[in-house]
Amino acid sequence: MDFGQHWKVASAVNCPLNPIYRLCCFVRAEGSCGSWLKSFSYQVFQLKIAPIFALLLVILLLSGCANPDQTPSTAPVATPLLEASAAPLASPTVEPSAAATSTLAVQLSVTRPAPPSGAKPPALVTVTPAALAPVLPGPLPRPTLPPDAWKNLPVIPTVSDTARAIFARGQKAGNNPDAFSKVGDCESRTQWFLTDFDRKPPTYTLGPYTNLQPVIDHFSGSFARLSVASLPGFTAASLLTPLWADPKQCNRNETPLSCEYRLQRPAFALIMLGTNDVPHLQQFEPNMRTIIEFTIDQGIVPILATKADDLEGNNRINAIIAELANQYDIPLWNFWSAVQGLPNGGLQSDNAHLTFGMNHFDNAASMQSAWPVRNLTALQTLDAVWRGVTETTSP
């Protein structure tokens, strides 16, 4: 592709209008910097930057943009989901089995390397992971989802024993049971996402969903908070790259993800990624595995979300997200399913951004837009997972 085509790719994946940020998104979309440098003179002309400052800008961007040709060293070795056979297993199982969810300390086929003797694993809590019980797994030996089975999964997840164990581990570590973090791109950073539920006086109406008021009260303060792990243009790789960490709030060499977890100490994390990962799709799965496993290591329940768009074609990213939720036995918020009945699947004419509406859940016209549906189903997901890990089931 030529410069103009790559610039359109950078624009189509929710990169912000700020030309500096879009330039870095462009580098990531390019996939390699060689051909990009050939068109740098054109970019200098467009931005009207003095050559010396432009050169410094390039050095900064090339050193900090997530390189799609590299996988973080902590990424586990696993069979890429993109290369998996399309044929379903003989007896596929979509729902968690009792055997898979009842035993946590199992020997897994895919695990993280053990740290060297005497070395401490990355930890953001005062209690080290080794001191916590039970020992939490990586991916569980579970049947792979059949092709397109994720489309039929419920919008609101059920809670497994694995999620309960992660939550319990985090409570022993001192995580805040009243807090959650937003992890993602601009669609999780915007003031339209959940912020209304922290506003005083309220700017929302629950209508028939008054049962959600307790979860709003419980997580008060998390809805409007600006997460340092949620920024326009973010990819899965961005969350693992220290350059993208907020220098005012994060420590030296700290990634946006680890910084957010240190600052917020959440019990739950809404992880909403994929739209900006389209240009370097092959790295999405290993980066997501790193994010999921780091989140679990911190005793934080990861809640994965499918996305509304299909910029990559064939919904390959959503299939990966659903399969990872299946493998790690963690909650999946199937947002894609929630917007299928909306005009254009809840998407604007660019087929990337969500249609806007106010959070009036008793207004039929408003509920034809994607944003109130996103906020409603996010609340329902938080409510289901929070209650699922904290309420004791009667025998």
N, C-alpha and C positions, 0 to 999 in steps of 0.2 A: 504493500500500500504506500501511496505517496504521503507527503506531509498533511495535505488537506484531509485525506481519509482518516489518518491517525488522530488528527485533531478532533474530528467528528466522533471517533470512538471515545476519546477522553471526555467529550462533552456528553455523550449518550449515557455514560455510566455514573451520572450524578456528580461529576466533578463540579466544584463551585465556579461561579463566573469570574472570581478573582484570577487574573491571568497567571500569577505566580503559582498558585495551587494547581491550576489547570495544566501548566507547563509540566509540573511533576507528574500529574496524572497521565499526561501525554507520554512521558518517559516510560512509565509503567506499562501503558498500553502498547508502546512500541515493542517491548519484549527484549530489545537489545539496543545499545546506545550508539552503535556504529553508524547506521543509516540515519539516525536522528541527528548526529553531529553534522552530517552533510547539509542538513536544512537549517542549521542553527542561525546562519546569516539572515535567512528569511524571518526567523522568529525575532531576532534582534531588531530588524526593521519594523515588524509589527508592534513590538512593545516599546520601541523608541528608547532603548536603554543604551547608555554609553558603553562601548565595547569592553572597557576594563571592568565595569560593574557586571556586565553580562557574563564575562568569563568567570568572575567570582560566583555568580549565580549558578552557572553550569556545574562548577566544581562542587558546590553545596548540594545541588539536586542529585548529581550522579552519585555522590557519596551517601546520600540519605534515602533516596527512593528505594522502595522494596524491590529487590532484583528478582523477577519471576523465574530466573534460571537457577536460583539457589533455594534450597530447602533449609530451614533453621536446623542447627545441629541437634536440637533436642527432639526433632520430629521422629516418631517411632517408625520402624520398618513395617510396612503392611502392604498387602496387595491393593493397588489402586482400584477404587470403585469404578472409575471410568472405563477400565479395561476388563471389568467383570463380564462374564457371559450373560447374554440376554435371556438365556433359558432359565426358568425358575427351577428351584429344587423340587425333588419328587414330593416332599411333604412340607411345603413352606408353612411357617408359623409367623403371623404378624404380631399377635398379642404376646406379651411376656409370659413365659411358662413358669410354673411354680418352681421347677428345678433350677431355672436360670436366675430367678430373683431371690431365692431363699438362701443361697450359698454365696457369700462374698469372697471368702478367703480361698479361692480356687486357683489352680495353676492355669495361666492363660497362655494362649498361643501367641498373643501380641502383648508385650509388656515393655515398660521403660527400662533402660539399663540401670542396674543398681549403682548408687554412688560409690566412689572409692572409699575404702576403709577410713573412718574418721572424718569424712567430708560431710558437710551439711547440705541437704537438698535445698533448692530455692524455697524459702518460706517467708511469709509476710506476717506470721503470727508469733506470739511469744512462746507458744508450745510447739515444739518441733513435731513434724509428721510422725516420726518414729515413736513418739510417746503416746500417740493416739490409737484407739481401737474402735471399731474393727479395721483391719487392713483393707483398703479399698482397691478394687481392681481397675485395670484398663478395660479394653473391650472384652465383653463376655462372649463365650462360645455359643452364639445364637444363630439360628437359621437366617440367611439373607432374605430380605424382602423381595418378593416377586416383582417383575417390572411393573411400574405404574401403581403398585399397591399403595404407595404413600398417598396417592390422590384420594383414597377412600378412608384414610385415617381420620379420626375425629379432630375437629378444630381445637377442642380443649382436651389436654392430656389427662391420663390417669397417672397415679403416682405409684412407683414401684418400691420394693424394699431397698433397692440400690439407692434411690433418691433419699429415702429416709436415713440410710446409713451415712450418706454424705452430709446431710443436715446435722445429724447427731455428732459427727466428727467435727464439723465446724463449730458447733456449740461448745464442745470441749476446748476448742482452740480460742474461743472468745469472740467469734463472729457475732454481729448484731442481728438478732432474729427479726428486728423491725425494719430492716433495710434491704434494698435490692439495688443492683447496678444495671445501667444500660450500656451495652457493648455493641457497637455497630457504626454505621455511616450516617449521612445527613438525615435519613428517614428515622433515625433514633435520637438525633440531636435536636431536631426542630422543636420549637415551643408548642407545636400542634400535637406532639406525642406525649400524652399523659399529664402535661403540665397543668391543665385545667383542674386536676384533682387536688392540687395544693393551693389553688387560688382562694382568697378570702375577699368578699363573699363568693360563694361557689358560682362558677360560670357554666355549670353542666346541669342536666336533669337526668336522673336515672330512670324515670318512668317505671316500667314494669320490673326493673332490675334493682329495686331497693335492697335486695339481699347482698349487693356489692358494697354497701356503705361501710360495713365492718372492715373489709380489706382496704378501703380507702383510708379509713382512720388508722388502721394498723401500720401502714407504710407511709404515713404522713411525713413529708420531708424528702422522700426519694423521688417523687413524681416530677417535681420542677427542678431538681438538682441537675447541674450540667456535669456530665460524666467526662473525665479526661480520656476515657476509652471509647468515645463516640464523637466522631468529627466528619465533616463533609469529605468525600473522597476516600474514606478509610476502606481498606481491604483487610482480609485476614492477615496478610503479611505486615500491614501497617501496625497492627496491634502488637507485633513481636519485634518492632524496630525502635530502638531507643531514640532515634532522631525525632520521631513524631511525638514524643512525650512532652507535656507542658513543662517548660523550663522553670516556671514559677512555682509549680506544685510538686514536681517529680524530682527524684534524686538522680545523681549522675549515673548513666548507664542503665537507668530503669526504663522498662518498656511502658507504653501506655496502659497495657493490661495489668501489669504488676503494680503500677502506680495507682490505678483506680482501686484495685483490691486493697492496697495498703491504706488509702485515704478513707474509703467507705466501709471497709470490713463487712461486706454484705453477707447475708445468708443465701441470697439468690442472685442470679445474673441472667438477664434477658439478652441472649446472643443473637443478633440480627445482621447477618452478613450475606454476601453473595452477588449483589448487583454490580459492585465495582470490581469483582474478581473475574468478570467475563473475559478480559483480554489475556489472562494467564490462568486459565481454568485448571491446567494440570497441577498447579501448586495449591489449589484450594483445599483439597482433601487433607494432605499432610499438615498444612498450616492449621486447619480446623482441629485436627487431632491434637496438635500441640496446645491449642487454646483450651480445648475440652479437658485434657489431662491436667494442665496447670490449674484450671478452675477447680477440678475435683481435688487436687492436692491441697488446695487452700480450704477445703471443707465448704465450698460454695456450690450450691445446686445449679448446674447449668441448664437453662431452658432454651433449647434451640427453636428457631422460627423459620418456617418456609417464607419465601418472598412472593409478591404478587406478580412481578414481571417475568418474562421469559426472553431476555435479551440474548441469551446464549443459544436458544433453540432447543426444543425437545425437553425442556425443564430439567436438564441434567444436574444443575446445581441443587434444585429442590430434592431430587432423588438422592444425591449425596448427603444432604442435610438429614433427610429422613433415615437413611441407612445408618448414619453415624449415631443418631439418637437411638436407633434400634440396637446397635452393637454395644453402646455404652449403657443401655437401659436407663436413659435419662428422659425427662419430659420433652415432648415436641409440641409446640404451638403451631398448628397447621393453618397459618394465616392465608395461604394460597386458597385453600378450600373455602374460607369464609367469604371471599370476594368474588367467587365464580358466578354468583347470581346477580352481580351489579353490572351496570352498563359498562362495556369494554373491560370487564374484569376489574373494575375499580381503578383503572389507569387513565391518565391524561393522554392527549394525542401523541405524546412522545413515547408512549408505551413503557415508561419507566417510573414516572412520578405518580403518586396517588391523588385521586380527586378529593377536593376539600369539602368538608361540611362541619357544622358545629356539633358539639357533643350533647345533643338533645336526643336521648335514646327513645323518647316517646314521640318523636317527629318522623313520620314515614318518609317525607321528602329528604330530610337530613340523612336518614339511614340508607339512602341510595348512593351515598358517597363513601369512599373507602376509609377516610380518616376516622370518622366516628365508629365505623366497624372495627378498625384496627385498635382503637382505644378501648372499646367495649370488650373485644375478645382478649386483649392484653390483661384487662382487669379480671376477666373470668379465669384466665390462665393462672395469674398470680393467686387468685382466691383458691383455685383447685389445688395448686401445688402447696401453698402455705398450709391449708387445712389438711392436706394429705400427709404432710410430714410431721404435723404437730398434734393432730387429734388421734387418740387411741381408739382403735376399732374394738368394739365389744365382741367377745368370743361367741 
